[in-house]
Amino acid sequence: MDAFDDVLTANAAYAEHFHDTGRPGKAARGLAVITCMDSRISPLEMLGLQPGDAKILRNAGARVTDDVLRTLVLAVHLLDVSRVMVVAHTDCRMTKVTDEEVHAEILARGIDTRSLEFRTMRDQRAELVGDVQKIRSSPYLPDDLAVIGCIYDVVTGLIDVAVPPSSS
């Protein structure tokens, strides 16, 4: 069995009943969500959204990287995004290790990853504040772009607003 047979078979079944709704590629609700790649997070469901409502950007730790900023610039200026949620989560592995520990764990498997920055975090809330500030201070994004930072609880499903919208 091929490593992808299960998902390709599922896609073939999906395509048999697929109907193009004509949904545009823009964010219907003007929202971009930056969240973690953790499988316990279902961004659309947790926010009451439907496909097409928002742009969803995912990476380890819900970090605002250069590539996330690049993507937000495109989303804001070309795809109708007018507000951004950075959504970290409880029980995130990125808060339980250091970059050095991750490098050592992967090196034990025979791969030297020391040229990579994993952006682990000991103080998730402080990092969230900094990541929200990166968006708010980007010269490529509008000054009035609404941005908040949140922490999703993987046990309760609730979102805590840790960094409220800017008052300016």
Secondary structure, 3 states (H helix, E strand, C coil): CCCCHHHHHHHHHHHHCCCCCCCCCCCCCCEEEEEECCCCCCHHHHCCCCCCCEEEEEECCCCCCHHHHHHHHHHHHHCCCCEEEEEEECCCHHHCCCHHHHHHHHHCCCCCCCCCCCCCCCCHHHHHHHHHHHHHCCCCCCCCCEEEEEEECCCCCCEEEEECCCCC
